[in-house]
Amino acid sequence: MTAKRLSGLDSGFLALDNPTMHLHIGVLLLFKDGANSNTSSLGRVRGQFAARIDSMENFQSRVVEVPLGLAEPFWVKVDDFNIEDHVSDANFTGDSRDLFDYAGAFISEPLAKDRPLWQVRVVDSIADRPGHFAVLAKIHHALIDGVMGIEVLANLFDFEANPETFWGAELSKSSDDVSNLNPFDLVGSVLNDIVNKAREAPKIVDMLGRTALDFLNYTKAAENTIHLPALFTAPRTPLNGALSSDRVVAFIKLPIDRFKDTARRASVTVNDLAMAVVSVALDRYLEQLGYQGGEDLVSMMPISNPRRERSTSNQISALLVSLGNSISDPIERMKFISAATRKAKDFHRRAQLENVTLVTALIPPVLTSALSNLAHRIRAFDSISPAFNVLISSVKGPDLPLYLAGAELASVIPFGPLAESVPLNVTVVSYCAEMVFGIVSDERSRATIGSFAELLENAFEELYDRVHSGD
């Protein structure tokens, strides 16, 4: 067998998993089934996955821990990989409403760590959507980030229903593979890892010190301070606190032409507009939950770092962006969010914050895992001020229709992971004519998540009307 070391960041994502925080990414794909085939949708989907799986590095690999968890584990390719263990029948009967309950239950279940870290279930039919089938997938964040997700789509999907040849390029292969991993390799890797980290530690500590100094200098200007919230200064709301293990989901779809036109007329980016929509909807949602508001909420926004050549590991860091909730006028708030995002990206570039992720390589996975599980057991985040109030991410998808096993992909509905103390994630994905807001929360929002989805739609319509009226 062959093996490849996880990066410090990928290992951190894996170690942070605990009984209530599951760091996998979910998606619900709806298909128009125009395939002329007597084969079931399960058989066709499974067949296409099996045909393309070799081009998706680490999708046939499981994680092997090093002794005592003192160093990053390895991806080890399994010799007896069976596609049927990962692409299976959902055994679902119901309509669209039932499907979203099923999707919430599906992403509530953690992935088994003794096998490749992804799972797909195929819903053969949906009672109120004749001629459609669905695919539910979850993939651990240790295996994939947003850019890699697009590469995976490129390898799984086609631009026509029945292509003559497979057009997708193989994912880049890492050059640090080793062969015949055995216990002696594992022990040796720990010793080498300790030595290498001891050598690198002074450089990384120095880099962190310079980054902290850069932050202090940058925020001396008042206009920067109001846009760059400090860590663990977000206000506590009814949505913040220790997670439960259950997940509930909802979504809205918006016409992409209206969305892009609104952003263009307002001189903001599509991402700025999406964040403004979430900010305005959050005000009204939290008011329904009895929160008085008035303070600026904070969003954590993932950002892609420049990809290192031949790397298949996560290349992301994160920005904290103020959502400007103290500004009552939605248009002025949107302008504030746009400025805040620019400031955050500017500081990220100046301080080279992508390098901060290197510190993850200094923290043994066993320590990360122990702290995560301890925080879960004592419900630490019921009393600690949250680092942020909501996770908001935006991914640009393809503008042309995609096909899987002869069926056209009709909709992409994303479900991002939750973080301790932050049980609300809004992930926005564009695909063809749609902007889809995928919403994930935990058990506390089961009765109200549908209301939040409606408030998101209302917030966009309000911003649309204001922008197009010139008010």
N, C-alpha and C positions, 0 to 999 in steps of 0.2 A: 504494500500500500504506500501512498505518498501523503506527505503532510506539509502544511504551511502554517506559520505562526500568525495568530490574530494580532492586529494592531492593538495598541493600548486603548484606543477609543472603542474599537469593536469589542474588546474584552470587557471594558467598562460597561457597555450596554448589556452584555450578557450577565455580568456580576450584579447589576442593579436589580435584576428580576427578584421579586419576592411574591408571597402569596396574593397580594393585591395589585402590584404594579407589574404588568406584563408588557415588555418593550418590543412588541411585534406591531407591524403595520398591516392593516386589513384593507380589503377592497371588495366591492360587490360589482361584478360586471354583468350587464344585461345584454342578451344577444337576440337579434332577429334571425330566426332559423330558416334560412332559405336554401339550405343544403338539400340536394336531391340524393338522399342516402337512406338506406334501411337501417343503418347503424345508429344506435342510440347516441344522444349528445355526450353521455359519459364516455362511451367507446371512442368517439371522435376526438374529444378533448384529451383523453388519456393518451391516445395515439399520437397526437401532435406534440404533447409534452414529452413523450418518450423519444420522439424523433429529434427534438431540439435540445434535450437536457444536456447533451455533451458539450454544447456551446455555452453553458451557464456555469461558470466556475463556482465551486463550493456548494452547488445545489445537490450534489451527490456525496457531500462530506458531512461528517458529524464532528462534534467538538470533543477533544480528548484533553482532560485537565493534566497539568503537570503536578508533581508531588506537592502536597500541602497547599496548593493554590498560590505558590509564591511567585509565579511568573505567568505571562499570558499563555493560554492554552493553544492547541493546534487544531486546524482543520485537517481531518484525516479522511481521505476518500474511502467509502465503504465498498467492499468487494461484492457484497450480496444486495446491492441497491435494487429495490423493487418499486416500480412506478405506482403499482396498485396500493402501496402503503401510504402514498402521498396524494393521489388523485382518486377520490372515492365518491360514491353516491351519497347525496345528502339525505335520502329517504324522507323527502319533504313532500307534504301535501298541504296546500293552502293557497291563499291569495297574496297580494303584494304586502298587505299589512302584516300578515303572518311571516312573510319573508324577512321583514326588518326585525321582528322579534327574534327570528332564527339567527339572523346576522349578529345581533347583539349577544346572543348566547354563544355563538361560534367564537367571536373574538374575546369572550370572557374566559375561554379555556386556554391556559398556557401551553406552549409548544413543548413536547417531550424533548429533553436535552440529550437523550441517548440515540438520536437519529437526526438526519438532516433537518434544519430548522425552518421548514415550510410545510404548509398543508393546504390542499384544495378540495373543495366539495362542489359537486355539480348538481344543480337543481334542474331536473329534467323538464318540469312543467310548472307553470304558475296559473292558478285557476282563472284569474281575471285578466291574463295577458296571453291569449292563445297565440301560438306561433313563436313564442319566446322561451328561452331557457336562461338560466343564470349560473354564474361561477363565483363562488366565494373563495377568497384566498387570504392567508395570513403568512407573513414572512418576518422573521425576527430582524430587528434593527441591526444586530451584529452582522447580518448577511447582506444588508442592502441599505443604500440611502436614496435620495430622490433621483439623482443623476443615474445611478445604477439601475433604478427602477425603470427609467426610460430605455436603457440598454436591454434590460430583460424583456420589456415589451417588444423591442425591435427584433429580438430573437424568437419570441413566441408567436408573434402576429404577422400577418401579411397585408399587403395593400390591395389585394384582389382575392376574390373568393376561392379561386382554384389556380394558384400560381404554378407555372411549369417547374420553377426551381426555387430553392430557398434563397432569399435575397439577403438575409441578415448576416452580418459579420460576427465572428466569434468574439466573445468578451476577451479583453486583454488578459494574458496569462502572467502570473507572477514569476519572477526568476529565483525566488528563494525556496523552491521545493526541495525537500530532502527525501531520500528513499529508505524504506525498511525501518520505519520508526519502531523503536523498542524501548523497554524500561531504562536501558543505559542512556539512550538518546534523551529521554525525559529528564533524568537526573543531571546529565551534562548540560541540558538547556537551562536548567535552573541556575547552575553555577556560572555559566557564561552570562546569563541574564543579570545576575547580581553584580558581576564585575563590570559589565557594560553600563548598567544603570548608575553604578557608583562613579564611573568616569563622566557620564553625561549630566549627572545631577547638578553640579555647580553651574553649568551652562544654562540649564533650564531654570534654576532658581534665580540666576542673574536676569534671565529674560523676563520672568514673572515680575521681578522687582522693577525693571524698566517699564513694563506694561502698566503696573500700578502707578508709577510716577507719571507716565504719559496721561493716564486717566485723570489724575489730580490736576495736572497742568491744563488739560483740555477743558475740564469743567470749571476752571477759574472764571471763564466768561459766563455771565448769567444766562445768555441765550443757549449755551450748551448745557448748563446744569438742568434747566427745566425739561430738556429733551432726553437726557440720559439718566434714567433712574438708577440708583445704587441697588446692589443686591440685598434682598430681604427687607425692602422698604415698601413693598406693595401693600395696599390696605387689605384687611381681612374682610371677606364677604361671605354670605351664606354658602357660596360654592366652594370655598376653600376649606381644607381639612384633610385628614387621613382618608385614603381611598378605601372603597369596598371592592370586592373581587368582581362583581357583576358589571356588565357594560350595557348601556342603552344607546341606540343610534337613531338618527334622523337625517334628513337632507332637504335641500331645496335646489331647484334648477332655475337658472336665469339665462335669458338669451345673450349670447356672447357679443353680438353686434351692439345691443343696447348698452351692455356693460362697458365695452371698449370705447364707444362713442361718448359715454358719460365721463369716463376718465380723461379722454382727450379734451373735451370741452372744459373740464375743470383744471386742466394742466397738471394732472397728477398721474401716477402710474396705476396700472390695473391692481397691483398689490396694495397701493395706498388706499384705493377705493374699497377693496375688499376689507381692509382693516377698519376703515371708517364705518362700513356696514356693520361689522361685528361690534364695534364700539357703541354705536347708537342703539343697536338691538340689546346689548348687555345692560344699558341703563334701564330700559323698560322691563327687561326680564328680572333684574335684581330688585327693581321696585315692586314687582309682583311677589317677590320672596320676602319683602319687608325691609330691604336694605335702603337706607336713606340716601346714600351716594354723596356726590359732591367732590370726591377725591379722584385724582387721575388713576385709573387702573393701568396695569402693566402687562404687556404681551411679551411672550418669548417667541421670537421668530427665527427659525433655522435659516442658515445661509450656507450656500455651497462655497467651499474653498477651491482654489485652483487645483485641479486634479494632478496628482503626481503621476508621471509616466508609468504605465504598466501596473498601476495600483488598482486592486479590486476592493479595497477596504473603504470604510466611510471617510468621506472628505467633507465634513461639515463642522461648522461652529454655530454659535447662536448670538443673536442680538436681543437686548432688552429695549423695548420701545414703549414710550408712554402713549396711552390711548386718548389723552386729552379730555377726560370726562368732566373736568371742571369747566369746560367751554360748552355753553348750552346750545349755541348755534351750530347745526350739523355741518354747514359748509365751512365755517371757520375751524371747526374741529378737524375736518378732513384736511384742510391746509396745514394745521398743526401737526397731524400725524405724518403728512408728507415730509414736512421739515424734520420731524423727529427721526424718520426712517433715513433720510439723507445724512443727518448728523451721525446716527449710529453706524451707518455704512462707511462714512468718512473716517470715524474713529477706528473702526475695524481695519480699514486699509492702512491708516497711519501707524497704528500700533501693531500691525501684523498679528491680529488676534488669532488667526488660524494656528499660530505657533503655540498658543496656550494649550491646545489639545495635546501637546507633547507631554504635559505634566501627567496625563493619564498613564503614561508608560512607567512612571515612578511609583505608582500605587499598586501594590500586590492585589490581584483579584480577590484573594481571601479576605482582605481588609474591606474592600468595597462591598463584597457580599455580606460580610458580618455587620457592617454599619447599616446597610439597607434593611436587613432582616431585623436588626435591633430597633430601628426607627418604626418598622411595621408593628413589632410586638408591643411597644410602649405607646403607640399612636402619637409619636412625637409631633407630627404635623397638625395635630389638633391645637397645639399651643404655640408653635413656632410661626412667626410672621412669614407669609409666603414670599418666595423669590419673585413670583409673578402670578397673575390671576387667570390667564388663559394662554393656551398654545395656539398660535395662528400660523399656518404655513400655506404657501401657494406654489403650485407646480404647473408649468405650462405643458400641456399634452399636445398630441398631434392634431393638425388642422384637417387631415384627410381621414376618411373612415378606415378602420382596421377590420381584419377578418381573422377568425380562429376556427380552424377545422371546417371551413366553408360557410360559417355563419358570420353575419355582420355585427360588430360591436355597436350597440345602440347607446349605452350609457356607462360611464365610469363613476362610481360613487366611493370616495375614499374614506377610510376610518383610521385616523392617526392614534398614536399611543397616548396614555395619560401619565402624568407625573405625580408623585406624592405631593399633597397639598393643593394640586391643581387639577381637579376632576372635570375639565372642560377642554376639548380640543376641536378646533374648526380647521379643516383642511380643504383648500380650494383647488380644484383641478379643472382646467379647460380641456374640452374635447369637441372637435368639430364645431357645432353651433351652440354648445352649452358651456356655461360656467356652473359647476356643481359645488355646493358647499356641503361637505360631509361633516356631521356633528357627532361627537362621542362624549358621553358622560358616564357616571356610575349610578348606582342604585338610587341615590338621593334625587336624581332628576327624572326618574321613570315616569312620574305623572305630569311633568312639565316640559320635557324636551320637545314635544310637538309644538308647544307654545313658543319656545325659543326659535324654532324653525320658521314659524309664521312671522315672528318679530324681525328676523333677518330679511325676509322678503319685503315686509313693510318698510324697513329701514332703507333698502335699496330704492324702492319706489319713491320714498320721500326725497332722497338725494337726487334721483333722476329728475323728478319734477322741479326741484329747486335749481339744479344746474341748467336744465333746458329752458326754464322760465327767465333765466338771467338774474334771479333774485339772490 
